[in-house]
Amino acid sequence: MNGRFIDSIQLKREIGRGSYLREIPAVQFLMRNHTVVFDSDVTFFVGENGTGKSTLLEAIAVAFGFNAEGGTKNFSFSTNQTHSELCDCLTISRSKFARDGFFLRAESFYNVATNIEEMDQEPAAAPPVIDSYGGISLHKQSHGESFLSLVQNRFGGNGVYILDEPEAALSPAKLLTLIAEINLLVKKNSQFIIATHSPMLMTFPNAKIYQFSEEGIQPVTYSETEHFQLTKRFLNSPGQMLDILLDDGDG
């Protein structure tokens, strides 16, 4: 891809004093005048809970124009005002404009599916909105099926796709399917930014991996991630790892 829809992000103004955001390591990293660069078609945010992955991902999505609870730029529903002020403090640098896009939040995908059905109940909804999502109600499919239906039918390419922990809905086999779908969309001039805990998903070829920690945000290789190292140690010696983990001290 020559130039990306999102090239980089940085803070354009100070976070409000007293804001909880100032305590988040990823935000502190940006407050030190750092820039996060997106120089690969697929970028992963990885790291422990509480380091700011989803907070930053949401802020990028909202600053880019997506609905805070997920969907396309045309979605405007809101069930809870939970997104932070960080989106208003970000500057997004871009080389070109996307023709398509979607923000997926695993935790609010139910609300997106509901909103699609509500749009189809409006008199002006012709053809049905659900046709763009495979033609079958997302509520009538399993979580994993509905998510893959979204990717396979709604994601058309030439777009930005921001995904927050997509592995939450998918079995290992379906994760492999997702990797294949991402590859097809990258070939159609697409950009992905994904927050994930999945070592399988992180293996996507030539992806940029940013590790979030108490020290901030740093680029790492796949094998340097704690997710890979811990998973490898566990799978190599599950009995030994469980013995250590479950030792009650009476032995």
NUPA-220592 format. One record per residue (C-alpha): y, z, x. Coordinates in steps of 0.5 Angstrom, whole numbers, always signed. Each point is the difference from the previous one (the first is absolute). Layout:
REM NUPA-220592
<atom v="Y" w="Z" u="X"/>
...
END
This chain:
REM NUPA-220592
<atom v="+0" w="+0" u="+0"/>
<atom v="+7" w="-2" u="+3"/>
<atom v="+4" w="+6" u="-2"/>
<atom v="-2" w="+5" u="-5"/>
<atom v="+3" w="+2" u="-7"/>
<atom v="+1" w="+7" u="+3"/>
<atom v="+1" w="+0" u="+8"/>
<atom v="+2" w="+7" u="+1"/>
<atom v="+3" w="+6" u="-4"/>
<atom v="+5" w="+5" u="+3"/>
<atom v="+5" w="+6" u="-3"/>
<atom v="+7" w="-3" u="-2"/>
<atom v="+2" w="+7" u="-2"/>
<atom v="-1" w="+7" u="+1"/>
<atom v="-5" w="+4" u="-5"/>
<atom v="+3" w="+5" u="-4"/>
<atom v="+1" w="+7" u="+3"/>
<atom v="-5" w="+5" u="-3"/>
<atom v="-5" w="-6" u="-2"/>
<atom v="-7" w="+1" u="+1"/>
<atom v="-1" w="-7" u="+3"/>
<atom v="+3" w="+3" u="+6"/>
<atom v="-6" w="+4" u="+1"/>
<atom v="-5" w="-6" u="+0"/>
<atom v="-2" w="-2" u="+7"/>
<atom v="+1" w="-8" u="-2"/>
<atom v="+7" w="+1" u="-2"/>
<atom v="+2" w="+5" u="+6"/>
<atom v="-2" w="-6" u="+4"/>
<atom v="+4" w="-5" u="-4"/>
<atom v="+6" w="+5" u="+1"/>
<atom v="-1" w="+0" u="+7"/>
<atom v="+3" w="-8" u="+0"/>
<atom v="-7" w="-3" u="+0"/>
<atom v="-2" w="-6" u="-3"/>
<atom v="-7" w="-2" u="-3"/>
<atom v="-1" w="-7" u="+2"/>
<atom v="-5" w="-4" u="-4"/>
<atom v="-2" w="-6" u="+4"/>
<atom v="-7" w="-1" u="-3"/>
<atom v="-3" w="-3" u="-6"/>
<atom v="-3" w="+6" u="-2"/>
<atom v="+2" w="+7" u="+2"/>
<atom v="-3" w="+7" u="-1"/>
<atom v="+3" w="+7" u="-1"/>
<atom v="-5" w="+5" u="+2"/>
<atom v="+0" w="+7" u="+2"/>
<atom v="-1" w="+7" u="-3"/>
<atom v="+2" w="+2" u="-7"/>
<atom v="+7" w="+3" u="+0"/>
<atom v="+3" w="-5" u="+6"/>
<atom v="+4" w="-4" u="-5"/>
<atom v="-5" w="-7" u="-1"/>
<atom v="+1" w="+0" u="-7"/>
<atom v="+7" w="+2" u="+0"/>
<atom v="+2" w="-5" u="+4"/>
<atom v="-4" w="-5" u="-3"/>
<atom v="+3" w="+1" u="-7"/>
<atom v="+7" w="+0" u="+3"/>
<atom v="-1" w="-7" u="+3"/>
<atom v="-3" w="-2" u="-7"/>
<atom v="+6" w="+2" u="-4"/>
<atom v="+5" w="-2" u="+5"/>
<atom v="-3" w="-7" u="+0"/>
<atom v="+0" w="+0" u="-8"/>
<atom v="-6" w="+2" u="-2"/>
<atom v="-1" w="+5" u="-6"/>
<atom v="-1" w="+7" u="+3"/>
<atom v="-7" w="+1" u="-4"/>
<atom v="-2" w="-7" u="+2"/>
<atom v="-1" w="-7" u="-2"/>
<atom v="+5" w="-6" u="+1"/>
<atom v="+7" w="+0" u="+0"/>
<atom v="+0" w="-2" u="-7"/>
<atom v="-3" w="+7" u="-2"/>
<atom v="+5" w="+5" u="-2"/>
<atom v="-4" w="+6" u="-4"/>
<atom v="+0" w="+7" u="+3"/>
<atom v="-4" w="+6" u="-2"/>
<atom v="+3" w="+5" u="+5"/>
<atom v="+6" w="+0" u="+4"/>
<atom v="-4" w="+2" u="+7"/>
<atom v="+2" w="-5" u="+5"/>
<atom v="+5" w="+2" u="+6"/>
<atom v="+7" w="-1" u="+2"/>
<atom v="-3" w="-3" u="+6"/>
<atom v="+0" w="-7" u="-3"/>
<atom v="+8" w="+0" u="-1"/>
<atom v="+0" w="+2" u="+8"/>
<atom v="-4" w="-6" u="+3"/>
<atom v="+2" w="-7" u="+2"/>
<atom v="-5" w="-5" u="+0"/>
<atom v="+1" w="-6" u="+5"/>
<atom v="-3" w="-7" u="-3"/>
<atom v="-1" w="-7" u="+3"/>
<atom v="-2" w="-3" u="-7"/>
<atom v="-1" w="+2" u="-7"/>
<atom v="-6" w="+0" u="-4"/>
<atom v="-2" w="-3" u="-6"/>
<atom v="-5" w="+5" u="-2"/>
<atom v="-2" w="+7" u="+1"/>
<atom v="-3" w="+6" u="-3"/>
<atom v="+0" w="+8" u="+2"/>
<atom v="-6" w="+3" u="-1"/>
<atom v="-1" w="+8" u="-1"/>
<atom v="-7" w="+2" u="-1"/>
<atom v="+3" w="+7" u="-4"/>
<atom v="+4" w="-4" u="-5"/>
<atom v="-4" w="-7" u="-1"/>
<atom v="-2" w="+3" u="-7"/>
<atom v="+7" w="+0" u="-2"/>
<atom v="+1" w="-7" u="+3"/>
<atom v="-6" w="-2" u="-4"/>
<atom v="+3" w="+3" u="-6"/>
<atom v="+6" w="-3" u="+1"/>
<atom v="-3" w="-7" u="+0"/>
<atom v="-3" w="+1" u="-7"/>
<atom v="+6" w="+2" u="-3"/>
<atom v="+4" w="-6" u="+3"/>
<atom v="-6" w="-4" u="-4"/>
<atom v="+2" w="+3" u="-6"/>
<atom v="+7" w="-2" u="+0"/>
<atom v="+1" w="-6" u="-5"/>
<atom v="+3" w="-4" u="+6"/>
<atom v="-6" w="+1" u="+5"/>
<atom v="-3" w="-8" u="+0"/>
<atom v="-4" w="-1" u="+3"/>
<atom v="-3" w="+7" u="+1"/>
<atom v="+2" w="+4" u="+6"/>
<atom v="-8" w="+2" u="+1"/>
<atom v="-1" w="-7" u="+2"/>
<atom v="+3" w="+0" u="+6"/>
<atom v="-5" w="+6" u="+2"/>
<atom v="-6" w="-3" u="-2"/>
<atom v="+0" w="+0" u="-7"/>
<atom v="-4" w="+6" u="-1"/>
<atom v="+4" w="+7" u="-2"/>
<atom v="+0" w="+4" u="+6"/>
<atom v="-2" w="+6" u="-4"/>
<atom v="-6" w="-3" u="-2"/>
<atom v="-2" w="-1" u="+8"/>
<atom v="-2" w="+6" u="+5"/>
<atom v="+5" w="+2" u="+4"/>
<atom v="-3" w="-4" u="+6"/>
<atom v="-1" w="-6" u="-4"/>
<atom v="+7" w="+0" u="-3"/>
<atom v="+3" w="+0" u="+7"/>
<atom v="-4" w="-5" u="+3"/>
<atom v="+2" w="-4" u="-7"/>
<atom v="+7" w="+1" u="+2"/>
<atom v="+0" w="-3" u="+7"/>
<atom v="-4" w="-6" u="-2"/>
<atom v="+3" w="-2" u="-6"/>
<atom v="+8" w="+3" u="+1"/>
<atom v="+1" w="-1" u="+7"/>
<atom v="+2" w="-7" u="+1"/>
<atom v="+2" w="+0" u="+7"/>
<atom v="+7" w="-2" u="+4"/>
<atom v="+1" w="+8" u="-2"/>
<atom v="+1" w="+7" u="+2"/>
<atom v="-6" w="+5" u="-2"/>
<atom v="+1" w="+7" u="+1"/>
<atom v="-6" w="+4" u="-1"/>
<atom v="+0" w="+8" u="+0"/>
<atom v="-7" w="+2" u="+1"/>
<atom v="-4" w="-6" u="-3"/>
<atom v="-7" w="+3" u="+3"/>
<atom v="+1" w="+6" u="-6"/>
<atom v="-3" w="-5" u="-5"/>
<atom v="-5" w="-4" u="+4"/>
<atom v="-7" w="+1" u="+3"/>
<atom v="-2" w="-2" u="+7"/>
<atom v="-2" w="-7" u="-2"/>
<atom v="+6" w="-1" u="-5"/>
<atom v="+4" w="+2" u="+6"/>
<atom v="-3" w="-6" u="+4"/>
<atom v="+2" w="-5" u="-6"/>
<atom v="+7" w="+3" u="+1"/>
<atom v="+0" w="-2" u="+7"/>
<atom v="-2" w="-7" u="-1"/>
<atom v="+5" w="+0" u="-6"/>
<atom v="+6" w="+2" u="+5"/>
<atom v="-3" w="-5" u="+5"/>
<atom v="+1" w="-6" u="-5"/>
<atom v="+7" w="+3" u="-2"/>
<atom v="+2" w="+0" u="+7"/>
<atom v="-2" w="-7" u="+0"/>
<atom v="+5" w="-2" u="-6"/>
<atom v="+6" w="+3" u="+4"/>
<atom v="-1" w="+7" u="-2"/>
<atom v="+2" w="+7" u="+3"/>
<atom v="-3" w="+7" u="-2"/>
<atom v="+2" w="+7" u="+2"/>
<atom v="-5" w="+5" u="-2"/>
<atom v="-1" w="+7" u="+1"/>
<atom v="-7" w="+2" u="+1"/>
<atom v="-5" w="+5" u="+2"/>
<atom v="-6" w="-5" u="+0"/>
<atom v="-3" w="-2" u="+7"/>
<atom v="-3" w="-6" u="-3"/>
<atom v="+7" w="-3" u="-2"/>
<atom v="+3" w="+2" u="+6"/>
<atom v="-4" w="-5" u="+4"/>
<atom v="+3" w="-6" u="-3"/>
<atom v="+1" w="-5" u="+6"/>
<atom v="+7" w="+0" u="+3"/>
<atom v="+3" w="+5" u="-4"/>
<atom v="+5" w="+5" u="+2"/>
<atom v="-1" w="+7" u="-1"/>
<atom v="+5" w="+6" u="+0"/>
<atom v="-3" w="+7" u="+1"/>
<atom v="+4" w="+5" u="-4"/>
<atom v="+0" w="+7" u="+3"/>
<atom v="+5" w="+6" u="+2"/>
<atom v="+3" w="-4" u="+6"/>
<atom v="+2" w="-6" u="-5"/>
<atom v="-3" w="-7" u="-1"/>
<atom v="-3" w="-3" u="+6"/>
<atom v="-4" w="-7" u="+1"/>
<atom v="-7" w="+1" u="+2"/>
<atom v="-7" w="-4" u="+0"/>
<atom v="-5" w="+1" u="-5"/>
<atom v="-5" w="+4" u="+5"/>
<atom v="+6" w="+5" u="+1"/>
<atom v="+1" w="+2" u="-7"/>
<atom v="-3" w="+7" u="-2"/>
<atom v="-3" w="-3" u="-6"/>
<atom v="-5" w="-5" u="+5"/>
<atom v="-1" w="+6" u="+5"/>
<atom v="-2" w="+5" u="-5"/>
<atom v="-4" w="-5" u="-5"/>
<atom v="-4" w="-2" u="+7"/>
<atom v="-2" w="+7" u="+2"/>
<atom v="-2" w="+2" u="-7"/>
<atom v="-4" w="-7" u="-1"/>
<atom v="-3" w="+1" u="+7"/>
<atom v="-2" w="+7" u="-1"/>
<atom v="+0" w="+2" u="-8"/>
<atom v="-4" w="+6" u="+1"/>
<atom v="+3" w="+3" u="+6"/>
<atom v="+7" w="-1" u="-3"/>
<atom v="-2" w="+4" u="-6"/>
<atom v="-3" w="+5" u="+3"/>
<atom v="+6" w="+2" u="+4"/>
<atom v="+4" w="-1" u="-7"/>
<atom v="-4" w="+4" u="-4"/>
<atom v="-2" w="+6" u="+5"/>
<atom v="+2" w="+6" u="-3"/>
<atom v="-1" w="+4" u="+6"/>
<atom v="-7" w="+4" u="-2"/>
<atom v="-4" w="-4" u="+5"/>
END
